[in-house]
């Protein structure tokens, strides 16, 4: 079964859309901002400004959905 952002929104009740900015806390780095680029294995794929991509849980503690980037 291929999981997509609609599944993430419906399952977790979050406003996750491709291109939306999010912010979360990383140990030793503090607040980090990134952009949602997709889904992988039921997790959000986010990309930081330096181009690195990471998988994070849609309901991760202190994950903020900041709204679509313009």
CHARMM internal coordinates of N, CA and C (Angstrom, degrees):
IC EDIT
DIST 1 N 1 CA 1.4544
DIST 1 CA 1 C 1.5236
ANGL 1 N 1 CA 1 C 109.52
DIST 1 C 2 N 1.2828
ANGL 1 CA 1 C 2 N 115.63
DIHE 1 N 1 CA 1 C 2 N 126.67
DIST 2 N 2 CA 1.4575
ANGL 1 C 2 N 2 CA 120.99
DIHE 1 CA 1 C 2 N 2 CA 179.18
DIST 2 CA 2 C 1.5268
ANGL 2 N 2 CA 2 C 109.24
DIHE 1 C 2 N 2 CA 2 C -87.17
DIST 2 C 3 N 1.3167
ANGL 2 CA 2 C 3 N 116.18
DIHE 2 N 2 CA 2 C 3 N 122.58
DIST 3 N 3 CA 1.4522
ANGL 2 C 3 N 3 CA 120.53
DIHE 2 CA 2 C 3 N 3 CA 179.07
DIST 3 CA 3 C 1.5174
ANGL 3 N 3 CA 3 C 109.33
DIHE 2 C 3 N 3 CA 3 C -92.05
DIST 3 C 4 N 1.3200
ANGL 3 CA 3 C 4 N 115.91
DIHE 3 N 3 CA 3 C 4 N 135.82
DIST 4 N 4 CA 1.4569
ANGL 3 C 4 N 4 CA 119.22
DIHE 3 CA 3 C 4 N 4 CA 178.65
DIST 4 CA 4 C 1.5258
ANGL 4 N 4 CA 4 C 109.59
DIHE 3 C 4 N 4 CA 4 C -127.63
DIST 4 C 5 N 1.3139
ANGL 4 CA 4 C 5 N 115.66
DIHE 4 N 4 CA 4 C 5 N -176.81
DIST 5 N 5 CA 1.4586
ANGL 4 C 5 N 5 CA 119.81
DIHE 4 CA 4 C 5 N 5 CA -176.71
DIST 5 CA 5 C 1.5217
ANGL 5 N 5 CA 5 C 112.40
DIHE 4 C 5 N 5 CA 5 C -66.78
DIST 5 C 6 N 1.3361
ANGL 5 CA 5 C 6 N 118.70
DIHE 5 N 5 CA 5 C 6 N -30.67
DIST 6 N 6 CA 1.4686
ANGL 5 C 6 N 6 CA 120.50
DIHE 5 CA 5 C 6 N 6 CA 176.99
DIST 6 CA 6 C 1.5260
ANGL 6 N 6 CA 6 C 109.55
DIHE 5 C 6 N 6 CA 6 C -63.36
DIST 6 C 7 N 1.3152
ANGL 6 CA 6 C 7 N 117.00
DIHE 6 N 6 CA 6 C 7 N -40.73
DIST 7 N 7 CA 1.4671
ANGL 6 C 7 N 7 CA 121.23
DIHE 6 CA 6 C 7 N 7 CA 176.72
DIST 7 CA 7 C 1.5287
ANGL 7 N 7 CA 7 C 110.34
DIHE 6 C 7 N 7 CA 7 C -61.43
DIST 7 C 8 N 1.3227
ANGL 7 CA 7 C 8 N 116.76
DIHE 7 N 7 CA 7 C 8 N -45.23
DIST 8 N 8 CA 1.4696
ANGL 7 C 8 N 8 CA 121.51
DIHE 7 CA 7 C 8 N 8 CA 179.55
DIST 8 CA 8 C 1.5302
ANGL 8 N 8 CA 8 C 110.10
DIHE 7 C 8 N 8 CA 8 C -60.26
DIST 8 C 9 N 1.3408
ANGL 8 CA 8 C 9 N 116.95
DIHE 8 N 8 CA 8 C 9 N -46.00
DIST 9 N 9 CA 1.4713
ANGL 8 C 9 N 9 CA 120.69
DIHE 8 CA 8 C 9 N 9 CA 179.95
DIST 9 CA 9 C 1.5238
ANGL 9 N 9 CA 9 C 111.11
DIHE 8 C 9 N 9 CA 9 C -61.16
DIST 9 C 10 N 1.3406
ANGL 9 CA 9 C 10 N 116.75
DIHE 9 N 9 CA 9 C 10 N -46.89
DIST 10 N 10 CA 1.4626
ANGL 9 C 10 N 10 CA 120.85
DIHE 9 CA 9 C 10 N 10 CA -176.91
DIST 10 CA 10 C 1.5262
ANGL 10 N 10 CA 10 C 112.52
DIHE 9 C 10 N 10 CA 10 C -69.82
DIST 10 C 11 N 1.3085
ANGL 10 CA 10 C 11 N 117.69
DIHE 10 N 10 CA 10 C 11 N -40.12
DIST 11 N 11 CA 1.4615
ANGL 10 C 11 N 11 CA 121.88
DIHE 10 CA 10 C 11 N 11 CA -176.57
DIST 11 CA 11 C 1.5211
ANGL 11 N 11 CA 11 C 112.33
DIHE 10 C 11 N 11 CA 11 C -73.42
DIST 11 C 12 N 1.3217
ANGL 11 CA 11 C 12 N 117.12
DIHE 11 N 11 CA 11 C 12 N -43.75
DIST 12 N 12 CA 1.4624
ANGL 11 C 12 N 12 CA 120.90
DIHE 11 CA 11 C 12 N 12 CA -173.77
DIST 12 CA 12 C 1.5264
ANGL 12 N 12 CA 12 C 114.05
DIHE 11 C 12 N 12 CA 12 C -103.61
DIST 12 C 13 N 1.3376
ANGL 12 CA 12 C 13 N 117.35
DIHE 12 N 12 CA 12 C 13 N -7.49
DIST 13 N 13 CA 1.4578
ANGL 12 C 13 N 13 CA 120.16
DIHE 12 CA 12 C 13 N 13 CA 178.98
DIST 13 CA 13 C 1.5104
ANGL 13 N 13 CA 13 C 113.58
DIHE 12 C 13 N 13 CA 13 C 65.33
DIST 13 C 14 N 1.3253
ANGL 13 CA 13 C 14 N 116.03
DIHE 13 N 13 CA 13 C 14 N 37.65
DIST 14 N 14 CA 1.4657
ANGL 13 C 14 N 14 CA 121.24
DIHE 13 CA 13 C 14 N 14 CA 179.49
DIST 14 CA 14 C 1.5205
ANGL 14 N 14 CA 14 C 109.70
DIHE 13 C 14 N 14 CA 14 C -114.56
DIST 14 C 15 N 1.3360
ANGL 14 CA 14 C 15 N 118.49
DIHE 14 N 14 CA 14 C 15 N 156.07
DIST 15 N 15 CA 1.4619
ANGL 14 C 15 N 15 CA 122.14
DIHE 14 CA 14 C 15 N 15 CA -177.76
DIST 15 CA 15 C 1.5351
ANGL 15 N 15 CA 15 C 113.21
DIHE 14 C 15 N 15 CA 15 C -88.90
DIST 15 C 16 N 1.3241
ANGL 15 CA 15 C 16 N 117.52
DIHE 15 N 15 CA 15 C 16 N 44.28
DIST 16 N 16 CA 1.4700
ANGL 15 C 16 N 16 CA 121.10
DIHE 15 CA 15 C 16 N 16 CA -175.08
DIST 16 CA 16 C 1.5270
ANGL 16 N 16 CA 16 C 111.56
DIHE 15 C 16 N 16 CA 16 C -74.73
DIST 16 C 17 N 1.3316
ANGL 16 CA 16 C 17 N 115.91
DIHE 16 N 16 CA 16 C 17 N 121.26
DIST 17 N 17 CA 1.4658
ANGL 16 C 17 N 17 CA 122.09
DIHE 16 CA 16 C 17 N 17 CA 174.14
DIST 17 CA 17 C 1.5272
ANGL 17 N 17 CA 17 C 108.39
DIHE 16 C 17 N 17 CA 17 C -137.53
DIST 17 C 18 N 1.3226
ANGL 17 CA 17 C 18 N 115.06
DIHE 17 N 17 CA 17 C 18 N 148.50
DIST 18 N 18 CA 1.4650
ANGL 17 C 18 N 18 CA 120.13
DIHE 17 CA 17 C 18 N 18 CA 178.77
DIST 18 CA 18 C 1.5249
ANGL 18 N 18 CA 18 C 109.58
DIHE 17 C 18 N 18 CA 18 C -59.26
DIST 18 C 19 N 1.3165
ANGL 18 CA 18 C 19 N 116.47
DIHE 18 N 18 CA 18 C 19 N 133.67
DIST 19 N 19 CA 1.4638
ANGL 18 C 19 N 19 CA 121.78
DIHE 18 CA 18 C 19 N 19 CA 179.90
DIST 19 CA 19 C 1.5163
ANGL 19 N 19 CA 19 C 113.89
DIHE 18 C 19 N 19 CA 19 C 92.42
DIST 19 C 20 N 1.3370
ANGL 19 CA 19 C 20 N 117.56
DIHE 19 N 19 CA 19 C 20 N -7.01
DIST 20 N 20 CA 1.4598
ANGL 19 C 20 N 20 CA 120.90
DIHE 19 CA 19 C 20 N 20 CA -179.77
DIST 20 CA 20 C 1.5279
ANGL 20 N 20 CA 20 C 110.36
DIHE 19 C 20 N 20 CA 20 C -78.25
DIST 20 C 21 N 1.3160
ANGL 20 CA 20 C 21 N 115.01
DIHE 20 N 20 CA 20 C 21 N 140.19
DIST 21 N 21 CA 1.4620
ANGL 20 C 21 N 21 CA 119.96
DIHE 20 CA 20 C 21 N 21 CA 176.44
DIST 21 CA 21 C 1.5247
ANGL 21 N 21 CA 21 C 109.80
DIHE 20 C 21 N 21 CA 21 C -81.31
DIST 21 C 22 N 1.3190
ANGL 21 CA 21 C 22 N 114.60
DIHE 21 N 21 CA 21 C 22 N 142.19
DIST 22 N 22 CA 1.4624
ANGL 21 C 22 N 22 CA 121.71
DIHE 21 CA 21 C 22 N 22 CA 174.91
DIST 22 CA 22 C 1.5252
ANGL 22 N 22 CA 22 C 108.17
DIHE 21 C 22 N 22 CA 22 C -132.17
DIST 22 C 23 N 1.3039
ANGL 22 CA 22 C 23 N 115.41
DIHE 22 N 22 CA 22 C 23 N 159.96
DIST 23 N 23 CA 1.4624
ANGL 22 C 23 N 23 CA 121.37
DIHE 22 CA 22 C 23 N 23 CA 174.48
DIST 23 CA 23 C 1.5195
ANGL 23 N 23 CA 23 C 107.22
DIHE 22 C 23 N 23 CA 23 C -133.79
DIST 23 C 24 N 1.3214
ANGL 23 CA 23 C 24 N 115.74
DIHE 23 N 23 CA 23 C 24 N 143.28
DIST 24 N 24 CA 1.4612
ANGL 23 C 24 N 24 CA 121.25
DIHE 23 CA 23 C 24 N 24 CA 178.48
DIST 24 CA 24 C 1.5131
ANGL 24 N 24 CA 24 C 108.94
DIHE 23 C 24 N 24 CA 24 C -151.15
DIST 24 C 25 N 1.3029
ANGL 24 CA 24 C 25 N 115.79
DIHE 24 N 24 CA 24 C 25 N 170.31
DIST 25 N 25 CA 1.4657
ANGL 24 C 25 N 25 CA 121.58
DIHE 24 CA 24 C 25 N 25 CA -177.04
DIST 25 CA 25 C 1.5210
ANGL 25 N 25 CA 25 C 109.46
DIHE 24 C 25 N 25 CA 25 C -104.14
DIST 25 C 26 N 1.3156
ANGL 25 CA 25 C 26 N 117.13
DIHE 25 N 25 CA 25 C 26 N 130.00
DIST 26 N 26 CA 1.4619
ANGL 25 C 26 N 26 CA 122.88
DIHE 25 CA 25 C 26 N 26 CA 174.04
DIST 26 CA 26 C 1.5208
ANGL 26 N 26 CA 26 C 108.54
DIHE 25 C 26 N 26 CA 26 C -112.61
DIST 26 C 27 N 1.3365
ANGL 26 CA 26 C 27 N 116.75
DIHE 26 N 26 CA 26 C 27 N 134.96
DIST 27 N 27 CA 1.4653
ANGL 26 C 27 N 27 CA 118.67
DIHE 26 CA 26 C 27 N 27 CA 175.98
DIST 27 CA 27 C 1.5361
ANGL 27 N 27 CA 27 C 109.68
DIHE 26 C 27 N 27 CA 27 C -57.26
DIST 27 C 28 N 1.2738
ANGL 27 CA 27 C 28 N 117.14
DIHE 27 N 27 CA 27 C 28 N 138.72
DIST 28 N 28 CA 1.4768
ANGL 27 C 28 N 28 CA 125.36
DIHE 27 CA 27 C 28 N 28 CA 178.29
DIST 28 CA 28 C 1.5271
ANGL 28 N 28 CA 28 C 114.11
DIHE 27 C 28 N 28 CA 28 C 72.82
DIST 28 C 29 N 1.3389
ANGL 28 CA 28 C 29 N 119.39
DIHE 28 N 28 CA 28 C 29 N -11.08
DIST 29 N 29 CA 1.4637
ANGL 28 C 29 N 29 CA 121.58
DIHE 28 CA 28 C 29 N 29 CA -179.45
DIST 29 CA 29 C 1.5196
ANGL 29 N 29 CA 29 C 112.99
DIHE 28 C 29 N 29 CA 29 C -118.88
DIST 29 C 30 N 1.3134
ANGL 29 CA 29 C 30 N 117.08
DIHE 29 N 29 CA 29 C 30 N -16.88
DIST 30 N 30 CA 1.4556
ANGL 29 C 30 N 30 CA 120.22
DIHE 29 CA 29 C 30 N 30 CA -179.60
DIST 30 CA 30 C 1.5120
ANGL 30 N 30 CA 30 C 112.68
DIHE 29 C 30 N 30 CA 30 C 77.07
DIST 30 C 31 N 1.3188
ANGL 30 CA 30 C 31 N 115.33
DIHE 30 N 30 CA 30 C 31 N -147.03
DIST 31 N 31 CA 1.4697
ANGL 30 C 31 N 31 CA 121.37
DIHE 30 CA 30 C 31 N 31 CA -177.07
DIST 31 CA 31 C 1.5278
ANGL 31 N 31 CA 31 C 110.25
DIHE 30 C 31 N 31 CA 31 C -71.31
DIST 31 C 32 N 1.3269
ANGL 31 CA 31 C 32 N 115.01
DIHE 31 N 31 CA 31 C 32 N 131.78
DIST 32 N 32 CA 1.4606
ANGL 31 C 32 N 32 CA 122.29
DIHE 31 CA 31 C 32 N 32 CA 179.86
DIST 32 CA 32 C 1.5171
ANGL 32 N 32 CA 32 C 108.18
DIHE 31 C 32 N 32 CA 32 C -126.77
DIST 32 C 33 N 1.3362
ANGL 32 CA 32 C 33 N 117.14
DIHE 32 N 32 CA 32 C 33 N 135.50
DIST 33 N 33 CA 1.4541
ANGL 32 C 33 N 33 CA 121.02
DIHE 32 CA 32 C 33 N 33 CA 174.47
DIST 33 CA 33 C 1.5200
ANGL 33 N 33 CA 33 C 109.05
DIHE 32 C 33 N 33 CA 33 C -107.00
DIST 33 C 34 N 1.3283
ANGL 33 CA 33 C 34 N 115.36
DIHE 33 N 33 CA 33 C 34 N 145.10
DIST 34 N 34 CA 1.4581
ANGL 33 C 34 N 34 CA 121.82
DIHE 33 CA 33 C 34 N 34 CA -178.88
DIST 34 CA 34 C 1.5225
ANGL 34 N 34 CA 34 C 108.52
DIHE 33 C 34 N 34 CA 34 C -151.74
DIST 34 C 35 N 1.3282
ANGL 34 CA 34 C 35 N 116.51
DIHE 34 N 34 CA 34 C 35 N 175.73
DIST 35 N 35 CA 1.4594
ANGL 34 C 35 N 35 CA 123.07
DIHE 34 CA 34 C 35 N 35 CA 179.74
DIST 35 CA 35 C 1.5255
ANGL 35 N 35 CA 35 C 108.31
DIHE 34 C 35 N 35 CA 35 C -122.82
DIST 35 C 36 N 1.3317
ANGL 35 CA 35 C 36 N 116.65
DIHE 35 N 35 CA 35 C 36 N 136.62
DIST 36 N 36 CA 1.4625
ANGL 35 C 36 N 36 CA 120.97
DIHE 35 CA 35 C 36 N 36 CA 177.19
DIST 36 CA 36 C 1.5278
ANGL 36 N 36 CA 36 C 108.82
DIHE 35 C 36 N 36 CA 36 C -69.84
DIST 36 C 37 N 1.3390
ANGL 36 CA 36 C 37 N 116.20
DIHE 36 N 36 CA 36 C 37 N 126.05
DIST 37 N 37 CA 1.4640
ANGL 36 C 37 N 37 CA 120.70
DIHE 36 CA 36 C 37 N 37 CA 179.85
DIST 37 CA 37 C 1.5255
ANGL 37 N 37 CA 37 C 112.64
DIHE 36 C 37 N 37 CA 37 C -116.38
DIST 37 C 38 N 1.3355
ANGL 37 CA 37 C 38 N 117.88
DIHE 37 N 37 CA 37 C 38 N -7.99
DIST 38 N 38 CA 1.4515
ANGL 37 C 38 N 38 CA 119.68
DIHE 37 CA 37 C 38 N 38 CA 178.94
DIST 38 CA 38 C 1.5161
ANGL 38 N 38 CA 38 C 112.45
DIHE 37 C 38 N 38 CA 38 C 162.97
DIST 38 C 39 N 1.3427
ANGL 38 CA 38 C 39 N 114.68
DIHE 38 N 38 CA 38 C 39 N -160.94
DIST 39 N 39 CA 1.4604
ANGL 38 C 39 N 39 CA 122.53
DIHE 38 CA 38 C 39 N 39 CA -178.80
DIST 39 CA 39 C 1.5174
ANGL 39 N 39 CA 39 C 108.31
DIHE 38 C 39 N 39 CA 39 C -132.33
DIST 39 C 40 N 1.3205
ANGL 39 CA 39 C 40 N 116.27
DIHE 39 N 39 CA 39 C 40 N 143.36
DIST 40 N 40 CA 1.4617
ANGL 39 C 40 N 40 CA 121.01
DIHE 39 CA 39 C 40 N 40 CA 175.26
DIST 40 CA 40 C 1.5212
ANGL 40 N 40 CA 40 C 108.36
DIHE 39 C 40 N 40 CA 40 C -145.75
DIST 40 C 41 N 1.3140
ANGL 40 CA 40 C 41 N 115.99
DIHE 40 N 40 CA 40 C 41 N 122.04
DIST 41 N 41 CA 1.4698
ANGL 40 C 41 N 41 CA 122.01
DIHE 40 CA 40 C 41 N 41 CA 178.18
DIST 41 CA 41 C 1.5254
ANGL 41 N 41 CA 41 C 112.36
DIHE 40 C 41 N 41 CA 41 C 53.67
DIST 41 C 42 N 1.3253
ANGL 41 CA 41 C 42 N 117.60
DIHE 41 N 41 CA 41 C 42 N 39.01
DIST 42 N 42 CA 1.4587
ANGL 41 C 42 N 42 CA 121.62
DIHE 41 CA 41 C 42 N 42 CA 178.30
DIST 42 CA 42 C 1.5048
ANGL 42 N 42 CA 42 C 115.22
DIHE 41 C 42 N 42 CA 42 C 78.77
DIST 42 C 43 N 1.3208
ANGL 42 CA 42 C 43 N 117.23
DIHE 42 N 42 CA 42 C 43 N 6.33
DIST 43 N 43 CA 1.4579
ANGL 42 C 43 N 43 CA 122.33
DIHE 42 CA 42 C 43 N 43 CA 178.39
DIST 43 CA 43 C 1.5200
ANGL 43 N 43 CA 43 C 109.72
DIHE 42 C 43 N 43 CA 43 C -114.27
DIST 43 C 44 N 1.3239
ANGL 43 CA 43 C 44 N 116.35
DIHE 43 N 43 CA 43 C 44 N 153.55
DIST 44 N 44 CA 1.4643
ANGL 43 C 44 N 44 CA 120.57
DIHE 43 CA 43 C 44 N 44 CA 174.58
DIST 44 CA 44 C 1.5170
ANGL 44 N 44 CA 44 C 109.58
DIHE 43 C 44 N 44 CA 44 C -73.04
DIST 44 C 45 N 1.3213
ANGL 44 CA 44 C 45 N 116.88
DIHE 44 N 44 CA 44 C 45 N 137.78
DIST 45 N 45 CA 1.4612
ANGL 44 C 45 N 45 CA 121.63
DIHE 44 CA 44 C 45 N 45 CA 170.55
DIST 45 CA 45 C 1.5174
ANGL 45 N 45 CA 45 C 106.09
DIHE 44 C 45 N 45 CA 45 C -99.35
DIST 45 C 46 N 1.3217
ANGL 45 CA 45 C 46 N 115.87
DIHE 45 N 45 CA 45 C 46 N 123.78
DIST 46 N 46 CA 1.4574
ANGL 45 C 46 N 46 CA 121.09
DIHE 45 CA 45 C 46 N 46 CA 179.93
DIST 46 CA 46 C 1.5163
ANGL 46 N 46 CA 46 C 109.41
DIHE 45 C 46 N 46 CA 46 C -122.78
DIST 46 C 47 N 1.3266
ANGL 46 CA 46 C 47 N 114.93
DIHE 46 N 46 CA 46 C 47 N 150.09
DIST 47 N 47 CA 1.4633
ANGL 46 C 47 N 47 CA 120.70
DIHE 46 CA 46 C 47 N 47 CA -179.21
DIST 47 CA 47 C 1.5167
ANGL 47 N 47 CA 47 C 109.26
DIHE 46 C 47 N 47 CA 47 C -121.78
DIST 47 C 48 N 1.3330
ANGL 47 CA 47 C 48 N 115.02
DIHE 47 N 47 CA 47 C 48 N 127.31
DIST 48 N 48 CA 1.4586
ANGL 47 C 48 N 48 CA 120.63
DIHE 47 CA 47 C 48 N 48 CA 177.10
DIST 48 CA 48 C 1.5275
ANGL 48 N 48 CA 48 C 109.35
DIHE 47 C 48 N 48 CA 48 C -83.77
DIST 48 C 49 N 1.3151
ANGL 48 CA 48 C 49 N 116.35
DIHE 48 N 48 CA 48 C 49 N 168.80
DIST 49 N 49 CA 1.4659
ANGL 48 C 49 N 49 CA 121.68
DIHE 48 CA 48 C 49 N 49 CA -178.27
DIST 49 CA 49 C 1.5251
ANGL 49 N 49 CA 49 C 112.95
DIHE 48 C 49 N 49 CA 49 C -57.47
DIST 49 C 50 N 1.3331
ANGL 49 CA 49 C 50 N 116.91
DIHE 49 N 49 CA 49 C 50 N -29.77
DIST 50 N 50 CA 1.4638
ANGL 49 C 50 N 50 CA 119.40
DIHE 49 CA 49 C 50 N 50 CA -178.65
DIST 50 CA 50 C 1.5287
ANGL 50 N 50 CA 50 C 112.72
DIHE 49 C 50 N 50 CA 50 C -80.09
DIST 50 C 51 N 1.3432
ANGL 50 CA 50 C 51 N 117.40
DIHE 50 N 50 CA 50 C 51 N 1.77
DIST 51 N 51 CA 1.4568
ANGL 50 C 51 N 51 CA 121.79
DIHE 50 CA 50 C 51 N 51 CA 177.23
DIST 51 CA 51 C 1.5160
ANGL 51 N 51 CA 51 C 114.62
DIHE 50 C 51 N 51 CA 51 C 93.78
DIST 51 C 52 N 1.3176
ANGL 51 CA 51 C 52 N 117.70
DIHE 51 N 51 CA 51 C 52 N -9.99
DIST 52 N 52 CA 1.4657
ANGL 51 C 52 N 52 CA 121.08
DIHE 51 CA 51 C 52 N 52 CA 179.43
DIST 52 CA 52 C 1.5280
ANGL 52 N 52 CA 52 C 109.67
DIHE 51 C 52 N 52 CA 52 C -71.45
DIST 52 C 53 N 1.3374
ANGL 52 CA 52 C 53 N 116.63
DIHE 52 N 52 CA 52 C 53 N 138.07
DIST 53 N 53 CA 1.4584
ANGL 52 C 53 N 53 CA 120.96
DIHE 52 CA 52 C 53 N 53 CA 177.73
DIST 53 CA 53 C 1.5215
ANGL 53 N 53 CA 53 C 110.03
DIHE 52 C 53 N 53 CA 53 C -112.19
DIST 53 C 54 N 1.3316
ANGL 53 CA 53 C 54 N 114.29
DIHE 53 N 53 CA 53 C 54 N 146.56
DIST 54 N 54 CA 1.4566
ANGL 53 C 54 N 54 CA 121.84
DIHE 53 CA 53 C 54 N 54 CA -177.43
DIST 54 CA 54 C 1.5161
ANGL 54 N 54 CA 54 C 109.13
DIHE 53 C 54 N 54 CA 54 C -139.14
DIST 54 C 55 N 1.3347
ANGL 54 CA 54 C 55 N 115.72
DIHE 54 N 54 CA 54 C 55 N 155.45
DIST 55 N 55 CA 1.4617
ANGL 54 C 55 N 55 CA 121.93
DIHE 54 CA 54 C 55 N 55 CA 172.39
DIST 55 CA 55 C 1.5194
ANGL 55 N 55 CA 55 C 108.00
DIHE 54 C 55 N 55 CA 55 C -102.41
DIST 55 C 56 N 1.3451
ANGL 55 CA 55 C 56 N 115.68
DIHE 55 N 55 CA 55 C 56 N 131.66
DIST 56 N 56 CA 1.4610
ANGL 55 C 56 N 56 CA 119.80
DIHE 55 CA 55 C 56 N 56 CA 177.06
DIST 56 CA 56 C 1.5261
ANGL 56 N 56 CA 56 C 108.68
DIHE 55 C 56 N 56 CA 56 C -136.70
DIST 56 C 57 N 1.3178
ANGL 56 CA 56 C 57 N 115.67
DIHE 56 N 56 CA 56 C 57 N 150.33
DIST 57 N 57 CA 1.4652
ANGL 56 C 57 N 57 CA 120.97
DIHE 56 CA 56 C 57 N 57 CA 179.82
DIST 57 CA 57 C 1.5296
ANGL 57 N 57 CA 57 C 108.77
DIHE 56 C 57 N 57 CA 57 C -71.52
DIST 57 C 58 N 1.3539
ANGL 57 CA 57 C 58 N 117.63
DIHE 57 N 57 CA 57 C 58 N 138.15
DIST 58 N 58 CA 1.4725
ANGL 57 C 58 N 58 CA 120.59
DIHE 57 CA 57 C 58 N 58 CA -178.22
DIST 58 CA 58 C 1.5219
ANGL 58 N 58 CA 58 C 114.58
DIHE 57 C 58 N 58 CA 58 C -60.85
DIST 58 C 59 N 1.3180
ANGL 58 CA 58 C 59 N 117.99
DIHE 58 N 58 CA 58 C 59 N -21.66
DIST 59 N 59 CA 1.4620
ANGL 58 C 59 N 59 CA 121.62
DIHE 58 CA 58 C 59 N 59 CA 179.84
DIST 59 CA 59 C 1.5268
ANGL 59 N 59 CA 59 C 111.52
DIHE 58 C 59 N 59 CA 59 C -111.83
DIST 59 C 60 N 1.3254
ANGL 59 CA 59 C 60 N 116.50
DIHE 59 N 59 CA 59 C 60 N 23.90
DIST 60 N 60 CA 1.4627
ANGL 59 C 60 N 60 CA 121.13
DIHE 59 CA 59 C 60 N 60 CA 179.88
DIST 60 CA 60 C 1.5273
ANGL 60 N 60 CA 60 C 110.19
DIHE 59 C 60 N 60 CA 60 C -52.63
DIST 60 C 61 N 1.3124
ANGL 60 CA 60 C 61 N 114.73
DIHE 60 N 60 CA 60 C 61 N 141.51
DIST 61 N 61 CA 1.4560
ANGL 60 C 61 N 61 CA 119.92
DIHE 60 CA 60 C 61 N 61 CA 178.09
DIST 61 CA 61 C 1.5290
ANGL 61 N 61 CA 61 C 109.80
DIHE 60 C 61 N 61 CA 61 C -57.39
DIST 61 C 62 N 1.3070
ANGL 61 CA 61 C 62 N 116.18
DIHE 61 N 61 CA 61 C 62 N 132.59
DIST 62 N 62 CA 1.4698
ANGL 61 C 62 N 62 CA 123.77
DIHE 61 CA 61 C 62 N 62 CA 179.06
DIST 62 CA 62 C 1.5288
ANGL 62 N 62 CA 62 C 114.00
DIHE 61 C 62 N 62 CA 62 C 66.24
DIST 62 C 63 N 1.3269
ANGL 62 CA 62 C 63 N 118.81
DIHE 62 N 62 CA 62 C 63 N 22.29
DIST 63 N 63 CA 1.4613
ANGL 62 C 63 N 63 CA 121.98
DIHE 62 CA 62 C 63 N 63 CA 173.50
DIST 63 CA 63 C 1.5133
ANGL 63 N 63 CA 63 C 107.58
DIHE 62 C 63 N 63 CA 63 C -84.23
DIST 63 C 64 N 1.3071
ANGL 63 CA 63 C 64 N 116.93
DIHE 63 N 63 CA 63 C 64 N 124.58
DIST 64 N 64 CA 1.4609
ANGL 63 C 64 N 64 CA 122.44
DIHE 63 CA 63 C 64 N 64 CA 179.11
DIST 64 CA 64 C 1.5148
ANGL 64 N 64 CA 64 C 109.55
DIHE 63 C 64 N 64 CA 64 C -113.53
DIST 64 C 65 N 1.3385
ANGL 64 CA 64 C 65 N 116.04
DIHE 64 N 64 CA 64 C 65 N 133.63
DIST 65 N 65 CA 1.4615
ANGL 64 C 65 N 65 CA 121.22
DIHE 64 CA 64 C 65 N 65 CA 174.68
DIST 65 CA 65 C 1.5248
ANGL 65 N 65 CA 65 C 105.83
DIHE 64 C 65 N 65 CA 65 C -94.85
DIST 65 C 66 N 1.3281
ANGL 65 CA 65 C 66 N 116.72
DIHE 65 N 65 CA 65 C 66 N 115.12
DIST 66 N 66 CA 1.4721
ANGL 65 C 66 N 66 CA 121.35
DIHE 65 CA 65 C 66 N 66 CA -170.04
DIST 66 CA 66 C 1.5249
ANGL 66 N 66 CA 66 C 113.61
DIHE 65 C 66 N 66 CA 66 C -94.33
DIST 66 C 67 N 1.3081
ANGL 66 CA 66 C 67 N 118.56
DIHE 66 N 66 CA 66 C 67 N -9.21
DIST 67 N 67 CA 1.4557
ANGL 66 C 67 N 67 CA 121.18
DIHE 66 CA 66 C 67 N 67 CA -178.27
DIST 67 CA 67 C 1.5082
ANGL 67 N 67 CA 67 C 111.12
DIHE 66 C 67 N 67 CA 67 C 107.08
DIST 67 C 68 N 1.3071
ANGL 67 CA 67 C 68 N 115.83
DIHE 67 N 67 CA 67 C 68 N 161.73
DIST 68 N 68 CA 1.4583
ANGL 67 C 68 N 68 CA 121.85
DIHE 67 CA 67 C 68 N 68 CA -176.44
DIST 68 CA 68 C 1.5145
ANGL 68 N 68 CA 68 C 111.22
DIHE 67 C 68 N 68 CA 68 C -64.19
DIST 68 C 69 N 1.3227
ANGL 68 CA 68 C 69 N 115.75
DIHE 68 N 68 CA 68 C 69 N 141.92
DIST 69 N 69 CA 1.4636
ANGL 68 C 69 N 69 CA 119.84
DIHE 68 CA 68 C 69 N 69 CA 176.57
DIST 69 CA 69 C 1.5090
ANGL 69 N 69 CA 69 C 109.05
DIHE 68 C 69 N 69 CA 69 C -76.06
DIST 69 C 70 N 1.2915
ANGL 69 CA 69 C 70 N 117.18
DIHE 69 N 69 CA 69 C 70 N 144.88
DIST 70 N 70 CA 1.4700
ANGL 69 C 70 N 70 CA 122.05
DIHE 69 CA 69 C 70 N 70 CA -178.90
DIST 70 CA 70 C 1.4956
ANGL 70 N 70 CA 70 C 109.73
DIHE 69 C 70 N 70 CA 70 C -114.95
END
COOR INIT
IC SEED 1 N 1 CA 1 C
IC BUILD
